[in-house]
Each structure stands twice: as structure tokens, then as C-alpha cells.
Amino acid sequence: MYDGDLFDDDEFPGGVFSDEIDGGRAGAHLRLGDRGITARISEGRELFISYSDCDLELGGDSGRMVFCRTIDRSLTFFCEDRRFPEALKRAAVGELFEQVDQILTSGNRQRWVSRIGLWVMLVVAVVVMVGGYYGVVHGARVAIEAVPMSVDEQIGEAALPSVLSEFGQEIKSPKALDAVQGIVDRLAPHAAIQGVSYRVLLVDSEVVNALALPGGTILVFRGLIDEMDSTEQLSAVLAHEMSHVTLRHHLTQIARSVGIVAAVNIFIGDVGGIVAIGSEVLKNAALNNYSQVQETEADLEGARMMNEAGIDPQAMIQMLGNLPDAHIPGALSWLSTHPNSEERIRSVRQFLDEAGPRDYSPFDFRLEVLRKILDDAQAEADLNAEQNDEKAADDQPTDEPPTPVEDQQNENGTSN
């Protein structure tokens, strides 16, 4: 009989590492509760790790043992039951989805790596140094913080032409650009990283979307401006996208998209390789395909920026709540690439409750004014295009040959 069959669906055999236990280690029954994991050791004592304080790793002699550590690593639970990772995902109600998926992927890749040749052993050596594949990814995340923002800018600039060709033409209206750039400039001093050169580009498309490129270029679609109810709601989207830039989510996504190669490159500081790989990933993948954890991080960071900039962050809750019910034209929508709005609303509302009220000041312009500027710019562009077409038609040669000079003279009653 498999030992796990002796336990309930939410209880598993395992153990505990802790300096507070005699010998530093003990066997335990691990029970998955609503808020975290409880370990009951033989002496009847119970220890607890909340899901929010849980850092997962994969290891052990079998390569399948899951370690649940506190952030300060003072307490560790471990379990080798094959059912444990999936049960942990269900019990944590989304809090540990990304970490569990990463360690499961890590385990599969480690088993594959064990079957290939000598050159992969060099990568395995790096993996062993940082505690397995998840350790490399974790190390890469730490290394990302040390990578200069100029790398993000290079990736963004390399990918920009392809991104624009995918989504539409730029709207070159100085008044409209200044208005949206003004929102970004008000938020920028409160960003997590200072000195980022944020640049707004307006895209002539009906799709309700906005996206940020690494380094700070933010594309805002005309459809998004038309769909927002207020300037504050537009600022909430912009704050969210700016947060993806300062939290370096693009580099993390690149490492995840191309796997261990990018993770090792970032870890060892191969910046040139990351620029080439990253720009190619952005050309061929959805830019907004972030994890739920990253989306929540960007929501909370964006709400913090709005709060500190004196912009009412309730607008982010309003935007997330109203946008799903709106008529969304086109193939893309900002919310469709940023899903699970109900969970995100709860996170932002909790942040606002903890932050407390403060005085907020409105923007100097309303969205109706910005829409009028864009309508006028479009009308002017259409008129210029029509005039150019007419001029091109007038410049086309006619099918009739020109009248000879001699015939013209004879018609006037003169001769040579």
C-alpha cells in the first residue's frame, strides 16, 4: 500500500527542519488548511507556515521532494508525496500557482537533462550551484535586479518596429501625445525605479488595449481612450503598465519563455545574448502574457504610485470593474490579456484599506477633450490623404497625345 493512502486528501507525510526542534529535524504530518500548512510532529507540537510566507523549492535525492520554506528560511516543511504539489495549488487558492508550476516544470526538465550529453553537464553544474533549475530561475530573478535598465531599453527598441507593424500606425498628434504623456509624467516620480525614460506612443486602432515595452515605451490604443470613463481610469492603466517596466517583468517573462538558456545567460551576465533573445521573444509572443502574480504586483504597485501622486486609486477598481461589461471591439482588449479582475479588485481594495484615505487632485483635462483632439487629428489626416490622392491623380499623364505646334499655328490662321 502507498503510504499516502493512510492520510486524508489534505494531509500528507513529511517532515520539518527547524532549530527549535531537538536535532533540527523531525517527521511530521502536513495538513493543508485555508490559510497555510500545519505540521504536527510526534511530540504533539504544531508548527505553521502561511501560504503568503511560503517559498517553494524542489530537491532531495529523488528530485521530487517539495520544500516549503519561510522567507527567512528559519522553518522548512518537506514532503515527497506525489499528490502534494497539486493539492497545494488547490488549497492555496491561487497564491502558490506560479511557484508550484515552476517546480513541476523544473522537475521535468531536470529528468530530461539527465539523459543528454556532456555539453549539458555544464548547464547542470550551474543548476547544482543554485539548487536545481528553480534555483537558477530564482538566481536569474536576483540577477535581473543588477542588470542595467539600458538592457531593457535595447530590447524594447529592437522589438518596437515589429510591435507597431502588428498593431497599427502611430497617431502623430502633439497635443494628444502631450496630454497622455502628462499623466505618465505625473506618475513617474513615484515609480519604484527612478530615471526610466517613459515615452508614450498612440496607436490608431479600435482595440481596447495598452502595453508597455521593456525600458519604458508605452503604447496606448485609441480604443482604450474611447472606452475609459475618466482620465483617472486611463491613468490606472498607465500606472499598471509602468509597473510592469519597473518590476522588470519583461525580463522575467523572457527567461520563462525560452527556459533555462535565458536563465543561465542572465545569471552569468550575458547581456548581449539576452537583448537578442528578448527582442525575438517580444516579436513573436503576446506582450501582456503575464502571470497572475505579476498582474497583482503591477496592480498594487500602480495603485501605490497613483496614491502617492495624488490620483485617486479607486479609479483602478472602477476600471477593473467596468471594463468587462463594456463593448470591446476588435481582437484584443486590455482586460482579456490581464484576466481574473475579481481577484485583482480584492487585492487593490485591501491595499487601499490599509493605505487609508488622503487628499487627491483631479487632472487638468477631461477625456472628452482628448477624444476631440484625436478626432480633429484624424479628420486632418483624412483630408490630407484625400488631397494627396487628388494631386496624384492630377499628375497622371493623359492618354491623348499633345497637339503639335504646327497644328496649333494653323488653327490660329498663321503659317510657317
Helices and strands as residue ranges (DSSP letters): G 3-6, E 11-18, G 22-24, E 25-32, E 36-41, E 46-50, G 51-53, E 54-59, E 65-70, E 75-79, H 84-91, H 97-113, H 118-129, H 133-146, H 149-167, E 169-170, H 174-187, G 188-190, E 199-204, E 210-212, E 217-221, H 222-227, H 231-246, H 249-258, H 260-268, H 271-284, H 292-308, H 314-322, G 323-325, H 341-355, H 367-394, H 405-411
